[in-house]
């Protein structure tokens, strides 16, 4: 049923916007990068770089239009990365071998965020919400060996995230966008064994993502009204 979730969200949003808000839609397009890591994978740092982007619909509501609902359909590349290293010696009581040929995890999602924003129409918009992500591609290499290639596991197909979002107008209809997202439920539970094989521990894994994007709002009402005032003044 998870594959029908994005379509269900679209239908719900369109119904609510027509029945309750009775407002115009604002179209937007975003593109940028994710800096991501997977908490619980024993690899640390936002070192995995991936694409994040897609179209969105913004529905203003309220008398002054400062509040809005934003729904996006994104392609989002998450994962983790650790480069190859060679140590002087191996410690048998840790999970650190003498040499390690890197770790790379690619998790590609079709993601549908739904956010509420409060907007100062001139410069800034602050938002928060949730996102559903459908896993559409996965590849994993550990110590130079490809370990995961299938959508059948061990990673869950569905990823539910909480979002915090800031947009800042930088020029007319163009906004800079900073977003933070984190998985509400684990995307995998994994057992780890130290280098000597004497100790085993279990960790739940979560996507942890910082996103930097540019967002272009095609029919931004503030820009339209400003352009309209300029035309009237010239006439």
Beta strands, then each sheet from edge to edge (+ up, - down):
strand 1: 25-39
strand 2: 48-61
strand 3: 67-82
strand 4: 85-86
strand 5: 99-100
strand 6: 103-120
strand 7: 124-142
strand 8: 145-148
strand 9: 158-171
strand 10: 174-183
strand 11: 188-193
strand 12: 200-217
sheet 1: 8+ 7- 6+ 3- 2+ 1- 12+ 10- 9+
sheet 2: 8+ 7- 6+ 3- 2+ 1- 12+ 11-
sheet 3: 4+ 5-
end
